[in-house]
């Protein structure tokens, strides 16, 4: 019930904003290994439209849970499509400067024969190459 609450609440008018990033990140660092916590935190972080979530999403690329790896890879893929050069996520933006054929390929889809660990490996490299430009 706790992991469900973390992932789902609040929603709607009380949607999570950037103020949730640090508390959610702390949950990862103190409770890593608690069944379901990584997925719940990843799902919550994915709802926050801010580049501030990226370091924690990158940290989650070391998860042992294939569903978490796929979800985080999806987040990075969508981020590359919507973010501008400084990492600001714009609604209805055209493809951003981080989007390219490779980032599209490593954005999970059902018709791809890419494993969760291959997604994670790609996005770890992407993060190491782009984190400074994004201000981290």
GILINHU-V840244 format. One record per pair of residues at least 6 apart in sequence whose ideal C-beta (glycine too) atoms are under 6 Angstrom apart, sorted by the first residue. I is the first residue (numbers start at 1). J is the second residue. D is the distance in whole Angstrom. If there is no record, write none. Layout:
i=I j=J d=D
i=I j=J d=D
This chain:
i=3 j=36 d=4
i=3 j=37 d=6
i=3 j=40 d=4
i=6 j=40 d=4
i=6 j=44 d=6
i=7 j=40 d=4
i=7 j=43 d=4
i=7 j=44 d=5
i=16 j=47 d=5
i=16 j=48 d=5
i=18 j=50 d=5
i=18 j=52 d=5
i=21 j=52 d=5
i=21 j=53 d=6
i=24 j=41 d=5
i=24 j=44 d=5
i=24 j=45 d=6
i=25 j=56 d=4
i=27 j=41 d=6
i=28 j=41 d=5
i=31 j=37 d=5
i=38 j=60 d=6
i=38 j=63 d=5
i=38 j=65 d=6
i=38 j=68 d=5
i=39 j=68 d=5
i=42 j=60 d=5
i=42 j=68 d=5
i=42 j=71 d=5
i=42 j=72 d=6
i=45 j=53 d=4
i=45 j=56 d=6
i=46 j=75 d=5
i=49 j=89 d=5
i=51 j=87 d=3
i=51 j=134 d=6
i=55 j=136 d=6
i=57 j=72 d=5
i=57 j=75 d=6
i=58 j=127 d=4
i=60 j=68 d=6
i=60 j=72 d=5
i=61 j=72 d=6
i=61 j=120 d=4
i=61 j=123 d=6
i=61 j=124 d=5
i=63 j=69 d=6
i=66 j=116 d=4
i=69 j=116 d=4
i=69 j=119 d=6
i=69 j=120 d=5
i=70 j=108 d=5
i=70 j=116 d=5
i=73 j=108 d=5
i=73 j=119 d=4
i=73 j=123 d=6
i=74 j=108 d=5
i=76 j=123 d=5
i=77 j=107 d=3
i=80 j=98 d=4
i=80 j=99 d=5
i=80 j=103 d=4
i=81 j=95 d=6
i=81 j=99 d=5
i=82 j=89 d=5
i=82 j=93 d=5
i=82 j=96 d=6
i=83 j=89 d=5
i=83 j=96 d=5
i=84 j=96 d=6
i=85 j=97 d=5
i=87 j=134 d=4
i=106 j=119 d=6
i=106 j=122 d=4
